[in-house]
């Protein structure tokens, strides 16, 4: 009798599990008394999720995540996305016949919600499949034809998360490739500022912004979300960037970057009597761009050290340790003309050395190394090198230091061939006076618009640390001319900091 009662209890428990928890068909485990097409009801909705139930109906192998589909968090997310999609339908961005894809969705809550409101041709995509709602991506792209999707959705700030695991460019490229002309892409992102929002929009050059608004999220990890609606342009709307008649070499720094300049630290107006102290202390006042804005939505992250000298001069001692990178991995380029430092970079991983001199054109240059005043002649006290055109007589007859020949390259053109406006680019420039040649060239070519933040050491005839009351004879420029250079950069919307 006890055995019989125990068997009945097992059956009752099994029945309760299937009805109240899993919502699965009788194929689950090959054992139950329920009809083959049973639908389950999500508590609190008052309606049967018939379409979605069929979506998660078990196969002969059983469902992939039965407990997940019944969890409170999963159901809460489904409710949230159902409301979102109802609004998008009422606004005309989505319809029952839309061929729809949800991007970077691990569990498919958004796909479930789409099917429930009647958008049957919906599927999710993620690097790992979660059948039957989510399929896996291919390494080189998505398994969809070009211009084949009517609507693409990315929720939960997933594009930002995806960019930390794999190239954001690939996801963005596939969105633009598979979306039909005049189709809609809707993204939920945590773009908290204009810099972040515009960085996101810059990624989608084949789309136009329809609307952007802030909405409440559904959990504490993302309490507020910015919903962005983009529409893919039709053929007549896709215009070249220079179709307005502007020269391809000109550029205009956008307003959202100018706003950052207005929030930057003040420039030092008065010439420091002890610049080696004042400028060093000024580092504490610097307002770094990543401290003022979210840099999440960039294709890649690049640091260019122009006049890098040794690895420890600024790459290892400052950029690697102190610059706020927001957990992003940066490609690092070290541009250095002094061959004394080349060997060191051969063993440094993650740094690409350009053993040339940054210049305004491609030509052979004189590389002059003078010893710092008051220091012994040894490698650790090696003076800073400056470059001169080979035909220049500006230093002939008065220069007693080391002279080598070095190849100079057109730095502005290299920037334009290496970087894009979708990249986040930080540059440090310490080029022993050549900044007065390079900066105008960056404006002339439009390369200045590729740089988000500049740390610039400006060289002038300053008071010397070794010799009180004496100015350096190495440079002809004055502090006032340096200040004018910094001011002109900021006036034109470039976030530049005084460096030392």
C-alpha positions in Angstrom: 0.0 0.0 0.0 2.8 2.4 0.9 4.5 1.6 -2.4 1.2 2.4 -4.3 0.7 5.7 -2.4 4.3 6.7 -3.1 3.8 6.0 -6.8 0.7 8.2 -6.9 2.6 11.0 -5.1 5.3 10.8 -7.8 2.7 11.1 -10.5 1.0 14.1 -8.8 4.3 15.9 -8.3 5.3 15.3 -12.0 1.9 16.6 -13.1 2.3 19.7 -11.0 5.8 20.3 -12.3 4.7 20.1 -15.9 1.6 22.3 -15.5 2.9 25.1 -13.2 6.7 25.2 -13.9 7.8 24.1 -17.3 4.8 24.7 -19.5 6.2 21.9 -21.7 4.4 19.3 -23.8 4.0 15.7 -22.8 7.2 14.8 -24.7 9.2 16.1 -21.8 10.8 12.9 -20.4 8.3 10.9 -22.4 5.9 10.8 -19.5 2.8 12.9 -18.5 -1.0 13.0 -18.8 -1.3 16.4 -20.5 -2.5 17.1 -24.0 0.2 17.4 -26.7 -0.4 21.1 -27.4 -0.8 22.5 -23.8 -0.2 26.2 -23.5 1.0 27.8 -20.3 0.0 31.1 -18.7 2.5 33.7 -17.4 1.3 34.8 -14.0 -0.1 38.3 -13.9 -0.8 38.6 -17.6 -4.3 37.2 -17.6 -3.7 35.8 -21.2 -2.3 32.6 -22.5 1.0 33.0 -24.3 -0.1 30.6 -27.0 2.4 31.7 -29.8 5.3 31.7 -27.4 4.3 28.4 -25.9 4.6 26.8 -29.3 8.0 28.5 -29.7 9.3 26.8 -26.6 7.4 23.5 -27.1 9.7 20.6 -26.5 11.2 18.5 -29.2 12.0 14.9 -28.9 15.2 16.0 -27.3 13.4 18.2 -24.8 13.7 22.0 -24.2 17.1 23.6 -23.8 16.3 25.8 -20.8 13.0 24.8 -19.1 13.8 26.4 -15.7 14.9 29.6 -17.3 11.6 30.1 -19.2 9.7 30.0 -15.8 12.0 32.3 -13.9 10.8 35.6 -12.6 13.5 37.6 -14.3 12.8 36.0 -17.6 9.1 36.6 -17.4 9.7 40.2 -16.3 11.9 40.8 -19.3 9.2 39.3 -21.6 6.6 41.7 -20.1 9.0 44.6 -20.7 9.8 43.7 -24.3 6.1 43.1 -25.1 5.3 46.6 -24.1 8.2 48.0 -26.1 7.2 46.1 -29.2 3.5 47.1 -28.9 4.6 50.7 -28.9 6.8 50.1 -32.0 3.9 48.5 -33.8 1.6 51.4 -33.0 4.2 53.8 -34.3 4.6 51.9 -37.6 8.1 50.6 -37.2 7.1 46.9 -36.8 4.2 44.8 -38.2 2.9 41.3 -38.1 4.6 40.4 -41.4 8.0 41.9 -40.5 10.9 39.5 -40.8 12.6 40.2 -37.5 16.0 39.5 -35.8 17.0 40.1 -32.2 20.8 40.7 -31.9 23.1 39.5 -29.1 20.2 37.9 -27.1 21.5 35.1 -24.9 18.1 33.7 -23.8 15.6 35.1 -26.3 13.2 37.0 -24.0 12.7 39.6 -26.8 12.1 36.9 -29.4 9.5 35.3 -27.1 7.7 38.6 -26.7 7.7 39.2 -30.5 6.1 35.9 -31.2 3.5 36.4 -28.5 2.3 39.7 -30.0 2.0 38.0 -33.4 5.3 38.7 -35.1 5.9 35.1 -35.9 8.9 35.4 -38.3 11.3 36.2 -35.5 14.5 34.7 -34.3 17.4 35.7 -32.0 21.1 35.4 -32.7 24.0 35.0 -30.2 27.5 33.4 -30.2 25.9 30.4 -28.4 22.6 28.9 -29.5 19.6 28.7 -27.1 17.1 26.7 -29.2 14.5 27.1 -30.3 14.5 30.9 -29.8 18.2 31.7 -30.5 20.6 30.5 -33.1 24.4 30.8 -33.1 26.4 33.3 -35.2 29.1 32.4 -37.7 32.6 33.7 -37.1 32.6 35.7 -40.3 29.0 36.9 -40.3 25.3 36.1 -40.0 23.4 33.4 -41.9 21.1 35.9 -43.5 21.0 37.3 -47.1 21.8 40.9 -47.9 18.7 43.3 -47.5 16.6 40.4 -46.1 15.4 41.7 -42.7 12.6 44.2 -42.1 13.4 44.9 -38.4 16.4 44.3 -36.2 16.4 44.8 -32.4 19.2 45.0 -29.9 18.1 45.3 -26.2 19.7 45.5 -22.8 22.7 47.6 -23.9 24.0 44.4 -25.6 25.9 46.1 -28.3 28.2 47.6 -25.7 28.7 44.2 -24.1 29.3 42.6 -27.4 32.0 45.1 -28.3 34.0 44.0 -25.2 34.1 40.4 -26.5 34.3 40.7 -30.2 34.7 43.5 -32.8 31.7 45.9 -32.7 32.4 46.6 -36.3 31.4 43.1 -37.4 28.0 43.4 -35.7 27.4 46.9 -37.0 28.4 45.8 -40.5 26.0 42.8 -40.4 23.1 44.9 -39.2 23.6 47.3 -42.1 24.1 44.5 -44.6 21.1 42.4 -43.7 18.6 45.2 -43.0 16.4 46.1 -46.0 16.4 49.6 -47.4 13.9 51.6 -45.3 13.9 48.9 -42.7 14.3 49.8 -39.0 16.9 49.1 -36.4 16.0 49.7 -32.8 18.7 49.7 -30.1 18.6 50.0 -26.3 21.8 51.5 -25.2 23.2 53.2 -22.1 24.4 56.3 -24.0 24.4 58.8 -21.2 25.9 61.8 -23.0 26.0 63.4 -26.4 29.5 62.1 -27.1 28.4 58.5 -26.6 25.2 59.0 -28.6 26.9 60.5 -31.5 29.7 57.9 -31.4 26.9 55.3 -31.7 25.2 57.1 -34.6 28.5 57.5 -36.5 28.8 53.7 -36.6 25.7 53.4 -38.8 26.6 55.5 -41.9 23.9 53.8 -44.0 21.1 54.7 -41.6 19.4 57.9 -40.5 18.2 58.8 -37.0 14.4 58.7 -36.6 14.1 59.2 -32.9 15.9 59.0 -29.6 14.3 58.9 -26.2 15.0 57.9 -22.6 12.8 55.1 -21.1 12.8 53.2 -17.8 14.5 49.8 -17.8 13.2 46.7 -16.1 16.0 45.9 -13.7 18.5 47.6 -11.4 21.5 46.9 -13.6 20.1 49.2 -16.3 17.4 51.4 -14.7 17.3 53.9 -17.6 17.8 53.1 -21.2 18.1 55.3 -24.3 16.0 53.9 -27.1 17.3 54.8 -30.6 15.3 54.2 -33.8 17.3 54.2 -37.0 16.1 53.6 -40.6 18.3 52.3 -43.4 18.5 54.8 -46.2 17.2 54.1 -49.6 19.4 54.3 -52.7 18.7 58.0 -53.4 19.5 58.9 -49.8 23.0 57.4 -49.7 25.2 60.3 -50.5 28.9 60.6 -50.4 30.4 62.4 -47.5 31.8 65.2 -49.7 28.7 65.7 -51.8 28.1 69.2 -50.3 31.1 70.5 -52.2 33.6 70.6 -49.4 37.2 69.6 -50.1 38.0 66.1 -48.9 40.9 67.5 -46.8 38.7 69.9 -44.8 36.8 68.9 -41.7 34.7 70.5 -39.0 34.8 69.4 -35.4 31.3 68.5 -34.3 29.4 70.4 -31.6 29.4 67.5 -29.1 33.2 67.5 -29.2 33.3 71.2 -28.7 31.2 70.8 -25.6 34.0 68.7 -24.0 36.5 71.4 -24.8 34.4 73.9 -22.8 34.5 71.6 -19.8 38.2 71.0 -20.0 40.7 72.4 -17.4 41.8 76.0 -17.9 45.1 76.7 -19.8 47.9 78.2 -17.8 47.9 81.8 -18.9 51.0 83.1 -17.2 54.4 81.7 -18.2 55.7 79.5 -15.4 59.0 80.5 -13.8 59.6 76.8 -13.0 57.9 75.0 -15.9 59.3 71.6 -14.9 57.3 71.9 -11.6 54.2 73.8 -12.8 53.5 71.7 -15.8 54.1 68.4 -13.9 51.6 69.5 -11.2 49.1 70.4 -13.9 48.5 66.7 -14.6 46.4 66.6 -11.5 44.0 69.2 -13.1 43.6 67.5 -16.4 40.1 66.4 -17.3 40.5 63.4 -19.4 37.9 62.7 -22.1 36.9 59.3 -20.7 36.3 61.0 -17.4 33.8 63.3 -19.1 32.1 61.0 -21.5 31.3 57.3 -22.3 33.6 56.0 -25.1 31.9 52.6 -25.5 30.7 52.9 -29.0 33.9 53.2 -31.0 35.2 50.7 -33.6 38.6 50.5 -31.9 40.8 52.4 -29.5 44.2 53.8 -30.5 47.0 55.6 -28.7 49.6 57.4 -30.8 52.8 58.5 -29.0 54.6 60.9 -31.3 58.2 61.3 -30.0 57.8 58.3 -27.7 61.5 57.9 -26.7 61.8 54.9 -24.4 58.8 52.7 -23.5 58.9 54.0 -19.9 59.0 57.7 -20.9 55.2 57.9 -21.3 53.7 54.7 -22.7 54.6 52.5 -19.7 54.8 55.2 -17.0 51.7 57.2 -17.9 49.4 55.9 -20.5 49.3 52.3 -19.4 49.0 53.1 -15.7 47.1 56.4 -15.5 45.0 57.1 -18.6 41.3 56.1 -17.9 40.6 53.6 -20.6 37.1 52.4 -19.4 38.4 48.8 -19.7 39.1 49.1 -23.4 42.1 47.6 -25.1 44.2 50.1 -27.1 46.3 49.6 -30.1 49.6 51.5 -29.3 51.8 53.2 -31.9 55.2 54.5 -30.9 56.7 57.0 -33.3 60.4 57.6 -32.5 63.3 58.8 -34.7 66.1 58.1 -32.2 67.5 54.7 -33.1 68.9 54.4 -29.5 65.5 53.2 -28.4 64.6 50.8 -31.1 66.0 47.6 -29.5 63.8 48.2 -26.4 60.6 48.1 -28.4 61.4 44.7 -30.0 60.5 43.0 -26.7 57.4 45.1 -25.9 54.2 43.3 -26.8 51.2 45.3 -27.9 53.2 48.3 -29.2 54.0 48.9 -32.8 57.2 51.0 -33.4 57.4 53.4 -36.3 61.2 54.1 -36.5 60.8 57.4 -38.4 60.3 61.1 -37.7 56.8 62.5 -37.9 57.0 65.3 -40.5 54.9 67.2 -43.1 56.1 65.2 -46.1 58.1 62.1 -46.9 61.8 63.1 -47.1 65.2 62.5 -45.5 65.9 64.6 -42.5 68.8 65.6 -40.2 68.2 64.2 -36.7 70.1 66.3 -34.2 70.6 65.2 -30.6 72.0 67.7 -28.1 72.8 66.8 -24.5 70.7 68.3 -21.8 72.6 71.2 -20.1 74.3 70.2 -16.8 74.0 66.4 -17.5 76.8 63.9 -18.1 77.1 62.4 -21.5 75.6 58.9 -21.2 72.6 57.1 -22.6 70.4 57.7 -19.7 70.9 61.4 -20.0 70.5 61.3 -23.7 69.2 64.7 -24.9 66.0 65.1 -26.9 66.4 65.0 -30.7 65.0 67.5 -33.1 64.6 67.2 -36.9 65.7 69.5 -39.6 65.4 69.3 -43.4 68.8 68.1 -44.9 69.1 71.4 -46.8 68.4 73.5 -43.8 71.2 75.7 -42.5 69.4 76.8 -39.4 71.7 74.9 -37.1 74.8 74.5 -39.1 78.0 75.9 -37.6 76.6 76.1 -34.1 75.5 72.5 -33.4 78.1 70.2 -31.7 75.9 67.3 -30.8 75.2 64.0 -32.5 73.8 64.2 -36.1 72.1 61.3 -38.0 70.0 61.0 -41.0 66.5 59.7 -40.5 63.5 59.2 -42.8 60.6 61.5 -42.2 57.1 60.6 -43.2 53.9 62.6 -43.8 52.3 62.1 -40.4 48.9 63.6 -41.4 48.6 61.3 -44.3 49.6 58.3 -42.2 46.8 59.2 -39.7 44.3 59.3 -42.6 45.4 56.0 -44.0 45.5 54.3 -40.6 42.5 55.6 -38.6 38.8 56.4 -39.2 36.4 58.8 -37.5 34.8 55.7 -35.9 38.0 55.1 -33.9 38.8 56.6 -30.5 42.2 58.2 -30.8 44.4 59.6 -28.1 47.7 61.3 -29.1 50.7 62.5 -27.1 53.1 64.8 -29.1 56.6 65.7 -27.9 58.5 66.6 -31.0 61.0 69.3 -29.9 59.4 72.3 -31.7 58.1 70.5 -34.8 54.6 70.8 -33.4 54.5 74.3 -35.1 54.9 72.4 -38.4 52.8 69.3 -37.7 49.7 70.9 -36.1 49.0 73.3 -39.1 49.4 70.3 -41.4 46.8 68.3 -39.4 44.3 71.1 -40.0 45.3 71.5 -43.7 44.7 67.8 -44.4 41.6 67.3 -42.1 43.5 64.7 -40.1 42.8 66.7 -36.9 39.2 65.5 -36.9 40.5 61.9 -36.4 42.0 62.7 -33.0 39.7 62.8 -30.0 42.3 64.0 -27.4 45.8 65.5 -27.6 48.5 65.8 -25.0 50.9 68.4 -26.4 54.2 69.5 -25.1 55.0 72.9 -26.7 58.6 73.9 -26.8 59.8 77.5 -26.3 62.7 79.4 -24.9 62.0 78.7 -21.3 63.8 79.3 -18.0 66.3 76.6 -17.4 66.4 74.3 -14.4 70.1 74.0 -14.4 71.0 77.7 -14.8 68.8 80.2 -12.9 68.1 83.4 -14.8 68.9 81.8 -18.2 66.6 80.8 -21.0 67.1 77.8 -23.3 68.8 78.7 -26.5 67.5 75.6 -28.2 64.1 77.0 -29.2 63.1 80.3 -30.7 59.4 80.3 -29.8 58.0 82.2 -26.8 55.5 81.0 -24.2 53.0 83.4 -25.7 53.3 81.6 -29.1 52.8 78.3 -27.4 49.7 79.6 -25.6 48.4 80.9 -28.9 48.8 77.4 -30.4 46.9 75.7 -27.5 44.2 78.4 -27.7 43.8 78.1 -31.5 43.3 74.3 -31.1 40.6 74.7 -28.4 38.9 77.5 -30.3 38.5 75.1 -33.3 37.1 72.4 -31.1 40.1 70.2 -30.4 40.5 68.8 -26.8 44.1 69.6 -26.1 46.0 69.5 -22.8 49.3 71.3 -21.9 51.9 68.6 -21.4 55.5 68.6 -20.1 
